[in-house]
């Protein structure tokens, strides 16, 4: 499995087990420029359409390109989705709306993109390439395959385009043919489908090297392929996207896909410029406002992550309240990152408020409140080492399996850390059952990119809980063996960006067993994968202090103080300030 797929899948499969529609977390309105001239005399939208105020080649406010009324959810004004020029043979009247729909695809605003492409078709029934866009809106390459109904619908879109292709350019036909490979019959689905589509997009990109969208979509196909075959596809995508982003810094796909491609501990520095740019490229998109946090969290840039997610939640609320579209999914996704980032700054009060805010989200479903609250409550208790709180968590009967996994995981560790062996064993039994239920749920979705990673990731949590149980039972060698296995298992696919690293727990265990040298190695390993985590900094400082490395302790405590908000009430911050005050450099 590729380095990219090992890390990014963890963030994806929970959508399935939560019951959250992936399309719910990435759609909004946006801004685009008109289309460029295609071969064969396609219209130049920017030159022929004067609707809207022009500034720097970008349409700032676009009115409808037709008097026809659109489907529910399509606004009369499209704002700020980036700069897209997709050459096509459709009528001048639909150029701006067509390009806005393509920009929506690049920002994973699939539901809204499909509606917009459909509206283009209503205004130009001969626009074959709009059927390509509508079909591609149903195929979420980095999330999940279309449902059976989605496959049927996508094929129908593409078949309706066939009799219209006589007025399409060869390039447009190449796009349509490539899309048909993604909607192959059942016997061709799976990795062969992704490989065939990727090959087609590579050919399209080679034939039309000046087509920025072909380059971006080819890179995206490489990312999807990396889920399936575990080759160097992700690294190829990074190289392609770096070149595209450098040449076209306002293209939404270039920045967006580069962030996804570099969403690992080792590659995150390569995505930082794109992360700082994407929210400016598509400021109307809650998803674009959130995506930089994927890189910020990887690099320990907690305040930047907080600001990114607050902006995303605000935009998502506005979208929902204005009835433009339901932004609840966007807000929930951002809340996960926001809570985690607050905890790394020691701002426990704000983290608690974030969890409580879930129930106040417009249109939040009861299962959203139950599942997301349960997960964040569990992570809060473990992050703050509040073991009493952890043992008192109640696993919601109606929660999805992943939410129950997090709850039983926290309860089991909390019970073990407080010496309640009986409760720890009972909660591990609940954890094992919840894990088994989750695997069944994921397998029922028939999505390889979810199942390939999720079993190992959850096995880590089981091992962590069992290691702490062995410690509570007075079996130190067994506890270390199990926790080291958890760390090695997690190390095989990369640390997920919003949880407690297994190496951190290994460090905690070494400290409990009076082995500070080994603890320091474990904490430093965790910090390489998850820089500037509060508990790792505190643990590394304590271990350094115990072995007499006062300079190392000062460095770690100083980093901790710098990470924390001044109002943090964590004991670790008070400990750091006290040590630094008593051990000043001469």
N, C-alpha and C positions, 0 to 999 in steps of 0.2 A: 504493500500500500504506500502511496506517495506521501511525502512529508506534509503536503497541503491537505490531502484528504484525511490524514490522521487527526489533524487538529480541528479542521473546520466542520467535520461531520458532527462532532459533539454538539455544536451549537445548532445543528440542523434537525437532528432526529427528534429532539424534544417537541418540535412542532407537531409531529405525528402523535406522540403519546400525550401531549396536552389536549389534543383535539383542536389546535389552532390552525386555521387555514394559512399556508405560507403566503398566499396572495394577499392576505389581510395585512401583512406587515410591510408591504412595499408598493403603495400606489398613492398618487396625489396628482395635482396639476403641475404644469411646467411650461417652460419657455424654450422656444427653438427658433432658429433662423430658417429661411426658405431652402428649397432644394437647389442643388447645382444642376447644370446641364448634363443630361445623360447622353450616351451615344445614341444616335438615331433621332436626335432633335427633340429630346424631352424638354419640358417647360423649365424655365428658370424662374422659380417662384419669387426669389428675392427681387428680381428685376421687374416682373410683370404684376406683382401684387403689392399694393401700396397700403393695405390695411395696417393700422398700428403705427406706433411711433418707432422710428429706427434710431438706434444708437450703437455705433461701433459694429454694424453688421448684425445686430441682434434685435429681434422683435420684442419690445418691452411689454406691449399690451396688444393682444390680437383679438379683434372682433370676429364673429362668425364669418366664414367664407361663403356661406350660402344662407338663404332665408329659410331653408328647411329646418324644421325643429328636430333636435337630436334626442336620443334616448335619455332616460333619467340618469343623472350623475354627470353628464357632460356640461361643463359650465360655459358661459358665453364669453369668458375671457381666460386665456391660457398664459400663465406667468412662470418664468424662471425655472426651466428644466435643463438648460444648457444649450450648446450650439451644435445643431445637427443639420447636415446637408445630404439628404438621401435622394440622389437623382432618380427620377421615375418618369413614366410616360403618361401619367394621369393628367386630368384637366387642371389648368391654372387655378381654378376656384378651390381646389382641395389641397393645394400644396402645403400651406401652413399647417393645416390640421393633420395632414399625413405626417409631416415631420415632427409635430408634437407627439404623435402616437409612437413614432420610432424612438424619440427621446424617452417616452414612458417605458418602452421595452428596456432601454439601457439602464433605467433606474428600478427595474423589476416591479413596475406599477402595472402588473399584468391585467388585472380586472378592468382598470380604467383604460388601458391601452386597447383592449379588445372592443370596448364600447366606442372608442374614438375611431378605430379602423372601420368598425361597422358603420359609423356615421359617414365616413369618407365614401364607403360603398353606396350608401343611400344617395349621396350627392353626385357620385360618378360611378354608375353601375358597370362601366367598362374598365375600371381601375383594377386590373388583375393583381398587381402587387399588394394591394390592400388586403386581399384574401390571405396572402403570405403573412402579413402582420397579424391578422386576426388569429390565424392558426398558431403562430409563434407565441402569442399571448397565453396559449393553453399549455405550453411546454416549459416548465420551470426547471431549467437544466441543473441548477445548483441546489434545488430543493427536493422535488419529487417529480415522477413522471405524470402525465395526464391520467385521469381516471379512465375507465372503459368508455364512459360517456364522452370524456374529453378527447380520446383518440378518435371516436366516431365523428365528433363535431369538427375536429381539426382536419380530418380527411375530407369531410364534406366541404369545408372552406376551400381546400386546395383543389378539389375536383371541380368546383364551380369556377375556378380560375382558368382551367384548361381551355375552354372555348374562347377565352378572351386574350390568350397569349399571342395571337397574331399581331396585335398592336403593341406588344411589349418588346423591350430591348433584349438582346441576348443575356445581358447581365441580370435583368429582372427574372428571366426564365431560369437562370442558374440559381438564384435565390429560391424560387419556387421548387425547383427540383431537389435542392438540398433539404428544404423543409419536409418534403415528402418522405425522405429517408428517416426522419424522426417519427413519422406516423406510419411506419411499416406495419404489416399484419403481425399478429401475435407471435408467430414462429420466428420472426426476425427481431423481436424486442430484446432489450438487454444491452450488453456491452457492444454487440455487433451493430446495433442501431446508433449508439454514440460514436463508434469508430467510423461508420459509414458517413455520418453527418459531418464529423470532424474532417475526414478526407475531402468531402465535397467543399467544405468551407475553405480548406487549404487551397484547393484548386481555384476557387473563386477569388480568393485573396491574391493568388499568383497572377491570375489573368487581369485583375483590376487592382494593382498595387496602390493606386491613388484613392481608392474607396475606403475612407476611414471606418465606415460602418462594417464593411466586410472584414477589415483587420480586427476590429473590436469583437465582432461576433465569432470570428475564427479563434481568437484568444479565449473567449468564453467557452467555446466548444472544447478547447484543450483542458480547461479547468474541469469541465464536466467529465471528460474522458479520464482525468486523473483519479476520479472517484472509482472508476470501473476497473482499470488495468494496472494502476500503481506504477506507471513508468515515469519518465521525466517530463511528462506533458505540462506539469505545473511550472517547471523552470522555463520551458519554452514560452509559456504564456507570459511569465514575468518579463522576459526579454522583449517580447513583442509589444507588450503594454507599456514598458518603459520608453521604447522608441516612439510609440504613438502618442503617449502623454506628453513627451518632450516636444513633438511636432504640433500637436493639437491639444494644448492645455485646457481648452474649454469644452472638450468633448466629454459628455457624461459617462459614456461607456469606458473610455480610457482610464479615468480616475476611479470609477466604481469598481471595475474588474481588477484593477491593480491592487486596490485595497483587499479584495477577497483573495487574490493570489498571494499576497504577502501576510496574510493573517496567521502567522506562526511566530514563535519566539525568535527564531533565527532570521526570518525574512522581514520582519516588521520594519526595521529601519529603512528598507527599500520602498516602503509604502508611505512613509511619513509625509513627503511633499504632496502626494496625491490626497492623503487624509486631510491635510491643511487646506486643500483646494476644493474638494468635492462639495462641501457645504456652500461655498461661494458660487460654484458652477450651477447648482440646482437648489437654491435657497427655499423654494416653495415646497420641496419634497421632504416630508418627515424622515423618510428613509435615508436620503442624502445627508440630512442634518445629523442623523445618528451614526452612519457608517464610519466616520472618522474615529469614533470611540473604539472600534475594533483594533485599530493601530495604537491609539493612545493607551488603552488598557495593556496591550502587549508590552509597551515601553515604560509602564509605570507613570504615565502622565495623567495623574488622577484629576487635577483641577480641569484640565482640557477635556477629559472624558465627561466630567460633571456638566460642564457648560454645553458640550455637544448634545448630551442626552436631555438636558433641560430644554434646549431649543427644539429638539425633535418632539418631545412630549407636548410642548406648547403648540407647535404646528399641527400635531395630530389632533389635539383637542379642538383647535380652531376649525380644522377640516370637518370634524364630526359635528360640532355645534352649528356650523354654517350649512350643514346637510350637503356639503360638496361630495363627501364620501365618508365612510366609516373608518376613522383613524385609530380605532381601539387597538388593533393588532400592532400598529406602529408604536403606540404608547407603551404597551405591555413589554415589547421587546426592549425599548429604551430603558424602561424601569429596571429591568434585570441588570443592565450595565450601570445604571445610576446608583442603585443600592450598593453594588459591589464597590464602586469607586468611592462612595461616601465612607464605607467601612475601612478602606485603605487609608483614608485621611483621619481616621479616628473619630469621625463625625457620626457617632452612633444614633444621636437624636434625629438627624436628618434621614439616616437610613431607615429608622423606624417609621418616620412620617411617610416616606416613599411607599413602604409596604401598605400602610393604612390608606394611602391615596388610591390604591387599586379599585376599591369598592366605589370610589367617587368618579371613576372614568365614565364619560358619557357612553352609553350603549355597552358597557362591560357586562358580559354574560355571567351568570352565577358560577358556571364552571371556571371561568377566567379568574374570578375572585378566589374561589376555593383553591385551585391548583397553584396559581402564581403566589398567593399569600403563603401557602404551605411551604413551597420551595424556598422563598425568601426568608421566612421565619426560621427554617432549619439552618440555612446558611448563616443567618445573623447569629444564632446561638453558638454555632461552632466557631465562627470568625471571632467572636468576642470571648470565647472560652467560658461562656456562661453555662456550665454543665447542668445546673439546676433547671434553668430555663429549657435546656435541650431535653431533659428527661420528662418535663411537663408538657411537651408538645403533643397535641392530639392528632393522630392520623385521621384526616377526614374520610368518612366511609365512602363518599361519592367522588373522591379524588381519583385522577388518572394514575396509572402505575408509577410514572416517574416522580410525581409529587409524593407518593407514598414511600418510594425509595429514599428520597431525601429526608423525609420525616423519620423513618425507621433508622436510617443511617445516623442522624443526629441523636436520636433517642438512645440507640445502642452505645454510641461513643460516650454520651453524657452519663449513662448508667455505669459504664465501665470506669470512667474517670472519677466517679464518686463512690466507687466500691460496691455498687449494687449488682452483683454477679447474676442473680436470678433474672432481674429485669433486662440486663444486657443480653442474656441468652434468648429471652422471649422476643426482644426486638430484632435480634439477628434472624430469628425464624420469620418474623414479619418482613424483614428486608429480603430474605431469600425468596419468599412467596411473591412479593411485589416485583422483584427482578424477573422471575419466571413469567409473570403476567405481562410485563413490559415487552419481553422478547416475543411472546405470542402476538401482541398487538402490532409490533413492528413487522414481523414476518407476514402478517395478514395484509400489510400494505404492499408487499411484493416490491420493495424498493431496495436494491442492493446497497445503495450508498448510505442507507440508514442502518441496515442490519450488519454491514461489514465492520462497523466500528462500535456500535452501542454495547454489544455483549462484553467486550473487554473493558470499556469505560465503566460499566456498572460493576463488573467483577472487582475493580479496584476498590470501590466503596465497600463491597462485602469484605474484602481482605482487610481493609482499614479497621472496620468494626471488629472483626475477629482477632486482629492483632491486639487491640486494646482490651478485649475480653481476656486474652491469654495473659496480658500484663496484670490485669486485676486479679486473676487466679494465681498469681505468683509464679508464672512460667516465662521468665525473661527471654530465654533462648528461643522458645517457640514464638513469642511475641515479635522478636526481631526478625526471625525467619519469615514470618507472614508479612510483616510490614515491608521488608526488603523486597519481597515478591510483588507487593502492591506497587512499590516505586518502580521496579523493573518493568512491570506490565504497563504502567502509565508512560514510562520512558520510551516504550516501543511505538507509541503513536503521538507523542507530544502532549504537553500539559494543556488542558482546556483553560480558556482565559478567564473564567469567572468562578473558580472553585478553589478549594484548599489543595495545594499540591501534595502528592503522597510523600515527596521528599521532606516537606515541612513536618508532616506527622512523624516521619522517621526521625527527624531532628528532635522533636518533642519527646519521643520515646527514648532516644539515647540520653537526653538530659535527665529524664525520670530515672534512668538506670545508672546514672553517675558516670556517663562516658562523654564528656564535653568535647573531646577532640573529634570523635566520630560525629557528634551532633553538629559541630561547626561545618564539617564537610557536607553533611546533608543539607543544612540551611543554605550554604553557598551554592550547592547544586540547584536547589529550588529557586534561588535568586537569579540564576542564569536563565531559567525558563520563565520566571515571573518576576521581573525586576521590581524592587522597591515595595514588595508586599510588607505591610506593617508587622505582622507576626514573624516573618522570616528575619526582618531586620532586628527585631527584639530578641529573637532566639539566637541569632548569630552574635549579637552584642553580649548576651549572657554567657554563651559558651566561651567567647573570647576572654571575658572577664575572669571566668573560673580558671582558665588555663594560664592566666597571667599576661595575656596579650592586651595590654591596656590601650595601645595605639589602635588596634583593630576594634576594640570595644568602643573607643571614642568615635571612630569613623562610622560604625554602624548606628550608634546612638544619635550622632549628628544627622545622619541621613533620615533617621526616624523622625526627629524633631522637624526637619525640613518638610517631610511629607505630611505631617499632621496639621490640621487646622488649629489655630490658637485656642479655640474653644473646646478642643477634644478633652474628654474626661477619662480617657483610658489610663489604666495604671502603668502601662508601658511608657507612655509619654512622661508621666511624673518620674518614673524610674530613670528615664533617659536624661531628663533635665537635672535630676539630683546627681547622677554620675558625672555629667559634664561639668557641673558646678564644682564638684569635689576633685576633679581630675583635669584641671586646666593645663593646656600646653604651656611650658615655660617659654 
